[in-house]
């Protein structure tokens, strides 16, 4: 059932593993990401005297880093399981998580630079970064937000494919593996809930609050349904 899965990886894993001359363990890669983005946030806060941006920036970096840990954990553990090839191919081989992440990012950018501008009053970017907007601050903000959106897209894909797997393939999976897959569905829910850390920083923007909370509720519902199906399988 397992076959060869050496080429079935998240896009994030493929990029990280393709850097020439660099070999990092998973913990080291996560630490590098956390320190690089976190340092960038602190340096910009100090350089532009925008201390108010620090909590929001560090919260976004923390969510992105949690998403990286989620990707690496999910990818490694699924490839170690005896599951149907159709599941791993759908999860990793289609690269749909990139599409979902890109759609989320484009929607967010549209909100930040179009919808929020038309609402009147202080925009979210100005509220976080100050006025006038510092170009390096906007660059780093969009970079971190892309990181977050990509991981949100991956979480969505893992959740949706997880439910499809449970509905279509549960009977072909042994009891021990079904138990492990339930644990991974719980991990998927857990990552979604970490994104609620961003809600306090967008509380004046109802559309973003609804999008974040709705996303968490939807992923929780879909992955919970997957868990229930797996538990009922015989």
Secondary structure, DSSP 4 states (H G I P E B T S, - for coil): -----TT---HHHHHHHHSTT----HHHHHHHHHHHHHHHHHHHHHHTT-GGGHHHHHHHHHHHHHHHHHHHHHHHHHHTS---HHHHIIIIIS-HHHHHHHHHHHHHHHIIIIIHHHT-S--HHHHHH-SSPPHHHHHHHHHHHHHHHHHHHHHHHHHHHHHHHHHHHGGGS-HHHHHHHHHHHHHHHHHHHHGGGGGGGGTT-HHHHHHHHHHHHHHHHHHHHHHHHHHH--
